[in-house]
Structure formats: structure tokens, C-alpha cells
Amino acid sequence: MPTVYTEKEILGDALSSQKATTELFNKASNECVHENVRETLLDILEEEHEIQQDVFIMMHDQGMYPTPEADDKKVQQLKQQYQQSVK
């Protein structure tokens, strides 16, 4: 009997695949010597990020990938921390 996957499992696999794909295209574009090839890789990377975002939003909207609201105090602390590290 064939295995039946849930929509959550399928979308989770798609999201994981997109994360891995963007990581690989990012690495390839960073290490590319030829500017025209690098630009092509960056175009593809942008498209892959859009696909990743679409899958994430679909999962989030269906309650499959809940994300808590960010606490304003913690956000401000992180901003200050990273602003100090940039100086």
C-alpha cells in the first residue's frame, strides 16, 4: 500500500527543499568569477526566494507554521545590540 503524505508534510518538504536550494544558489553566486553567470545565478536565487516565501506563507496561513508575535521590548534590545556591533 502506498504511503499517503499529508499536505503539511508535502509543504514542509517543499519548504526544506527551497531553503536548501537558495543556500546552494547563494553559495554558487558568491563564488562565481564571471559576472554574467553571477547575475544569472542571482536572478534564479531571487526567484527561488519568492517560491520559498510563497510556500512559507501558505503554511503559515493554514496554521502549519505558526510564528509568535515579536515582543517589542525584545525587538528594541536586538536592534540596540546589532547597532552596537556594527560600530
Rosetta constraint file for C-alpha pairs under 8 A:
AtomPair CA 5 CA 9 HARMONIC 6.07 0.50
AtomPair CA 5 CA 10 HARMONIC 6.54 0.50
AtomPair CA 6 CA 10 HARMONIC 6.32 0.50
AtomPair CA 7 CA 11 HARMONIC 6.04 0.50
AtomPair CA 8 CA 12 HARMONIC 5.84 0.50
AtomPair CA 8 CA 59 HARMONIC 7.41 0.50
AtomPair CA 8 CA 64 HARMONIC 6.37 0.50
AtomPair CA 9 CA 13 HARMONIC 6.07 0.50
AtomPair CA 10 CA 14 HARMONIC 6.21 0.50
AtomPair CA 11 CA 15 HARMONIC 6.06 0.50
AtomPair CA 11 CA 55 HARMONIC 6.75 0.50
AtomPair CA 11 CA 59 HARMONIC 6.98 0.50
AtomPair CA 12 CA 16 HARMONIC 6.17 0.50
AtomPair CA 13 CA 17 HARMONIC 6.08 0.50
AtomPair CA 14 CA 18 HARMONIC 6.15 0.50
AtomPair CA 14 CA 55 HARMONIC 7.29 0.50
AtomPair CA 15 CA 19 HARMONIC 6.21 0.50
AtomPair CA 15 CA 52 HARMONIC 6.05 0.50
AtomPair CA 15 CA 55 HARMONIC 6.12 0.50
AtomPair CA 15 CA 56 HARMONIC 6.72 0.50
AtomPair CA 16 CA 20 HARMONIC 6.31 0.50
AtomPair CA 17 CA 21 HARMONIC 6.05 0.50
AtomPair CA 18 CA 22 HARMONIC 6.07 0.50
AtomPair CA 18 CA 48 HARMONIC 6.71 0.50
AtomPair CA 18 CA 49 HARMONIC 7.58 0.50
AtomPair CA 18 CA 51 HARMONIC 7.31 0.50
AtomPair CA 18 CA 52 HARMONIC 5.40 0.50
AtomPair CA 19 CA 23 HARMONIC 6.23 0.50
AtomPair CA 19 CA 52 HARMONIC 6.92 0.50
AtomPair CA 20 CA 24 HARMONIC 6.31 0.50
AtomPair CA 21 CA 25 HARMONIC 6.24 0.50
AtomPair CA 21 CA 48 HARMONIC 7.30 0.50
AtomPair CA 22 CA 26 HARMONIC 5.92 0.50
AtomPair CA 22 CA 45 HARMONIC 5.92 0.50
AtomPair CA 22 CA 48 HARMONIC 6.12 0.50
AtomPair CA 22 CA 49 HARMONIC 6.55 0.50
AtomPair CA 23 CA 27 HARMONIC 6.21 0.50
AtomPair CA 24 CA 28 HARMONIC 6.11 0.50
AtomPair CA 25 CA 29 HARMONIC 6.05 0.50
AtomPair CA 25 CA 41 HARMONIC 6.38 0.50
AtomPair CA 25 CA 42 HARMONIC 7.50 0.50
AtomPair CA 25 CA 44 HARMONIC 7.61 0.50
AtomPair CA 25 CA 45 HARMONIC 5.74 0.50
AtomPair CA 26 CA 30 HARMONIC 6.19 0.50
AtomPair CA 26 CA 41 HARMONIC 7.90 0.50
AtomPair CA 26 CA 42 HARMONIC 7.45 0.50
AtomPair CA 26 CA 45 HARMONIC 6.66 0.50
AtomPair CA 27 CA 31 HARMONIC 6.34 0.50
AtomPair CA 28 CA 32 HARMONIC 6.09 0.50
AtomPair CA 28 CA 41 HARMONIC 7.39 0.50
AtomPair CA 29 CA 38 HARMONIC 5.11 0.50
AtomPair CA 29 CA 39 HARMONIC 7.82 0.50
AtomPair CA 29 CA 41 HARMONIC 5.67 0.50
AtomPair CA 29 CA 42 HARMONIC 6.35 0.50
AtomPair CA 30 CA 38 HARMONIC 7.80 0.50
AtomPair CA 32 CA 37 HARMONIC 7.15 0.50
AtomPair CA 32 CA 38 HARMONIC 5.61 0.50
AtomPair CA 33 CA 38 HARMONIC 7.33 0.50
AtomPair CA 34 CA 38 HARMONIC 6.13 0.50
AtomPair CA 35 CA 39 HARMONIC 6.07 0.50
AtomPair CA 36 CA 40 HARMONIC 6.31 0.50
AtomPair CA 37 CA 41 HARMONIC 6.20 0.50
AtomPair CA 38 CA 42 HARMONIC 6.15 0.50
AtomPair CA 39 CA 43 HARMONIC 6.18 0.50
AtomPair CA 40 CA 44 HARMONIC 6.29 0.50
AtomPair CA 41 CA 45 HARMONIC 6.01 0.50
AtomPair CA 42 CA 46 HARMONIC 6.17 0.50
AtomPair CA 43 CA 47 HARMONIC 6.47 0.50
AtomPair CA 44 CA 48 HARMONIC 6.17 0.50
AtomPair CA 45 CA 49 HARMONIC 6.17 0.50
AtomPair CA 46 CA 50 HARMONIC 6.35 0.50
AtomPair CA 47 CA 51 HARMONIC 6.38 0.50
AtomPair CA 48 CA 52 HARMONIC 6.14 0.50
AtomPair CA 49 CA 53 HARMONIC 6.11 0.50
AtomPair CA 50 CA 54 HARMONIC 6.17 0.50
AtomPair CA 51 CA 55 HARMONIC 6.29 0.50
AtomPair CA 52 CA 56 HARMONIC 6.16 0.50
AtomPair CA 53 CA 57 HARMONIC 6.04 0.50
AtomPair CA 54 CA 58 HARMONIC 6.13 0.50
AtomPair CA 55 CA 59 HARMONIC 6.23 0.50
AtomPair CA 56 CA 60 HARMONIC 5.98 0.50
AtomPair CA 56 CA 65 HARMONIC 7.49 0.50
AtomPair CA 57 CA 61 HARMONIC 5.84 0.50
AtomPair CA 58 CA 62 HARMONIC 6.29 0.50
AtomPair CA 59 CA 63 HARMONIC 6.26 0.50
AtomPair CA 59 CA 64 HARMONIC 4.87 0.50
AtomPair CA 59 CA 65 HARMONIC 5.44 0.50
AtomPair CA 60 CA 64 HARMONIC 5.59 0.50
AtomPair CA 60 CA 65 HARMONIC 4.58 0.50
AtomPair CA 60 CA 66 HARMONIC 5.77 0.50
AtomPair CA 60 CA 67 HARMONIC 7.67 0.50
AtomPair CA 61 CA 65 HARMONIC 7.99 0.50
AtomPair CA 70 CA 74 HARMONIC 7.35 0.50
AtomPair CA 70 CA 75 HARMONIC 6.83 0.50
AtomPair CA 71 CA 75 HARMONIC 6.28 0.50
AtomPair CA 72 CA 76 HARMONIC 6.23 0.50
AtomPair CA 73 CA 77 HARMONIC 6.27 0.50
AtomPair CA 74 CA 78 HARMONIC 6.17 0.50
AtomPair CA 75 CA 79 HARMONIC 6.20 0.50
AtomPair CA 76 CA 80 HARMONIC 6.22 0.50
AtomPair CA 77 CA 81 HARMONIC 6.11 0.50
AtomPair CA 78 CA 82 HARMONIC 6.12 0.50
AtomPair CA 79 CA 83 HARMONIC 5.97 0.50
AtomPair CA 80 CA 84 HARMONIC 6.15 0.50
AtomPair CA 81 CA 85 HARMONIC 6.41 0.50
AtomPair CA 82 CA 86 HARMONIC 6.31 0.50
AtomPair CA 83 CA 87 HARMONIC 6.72 0.50
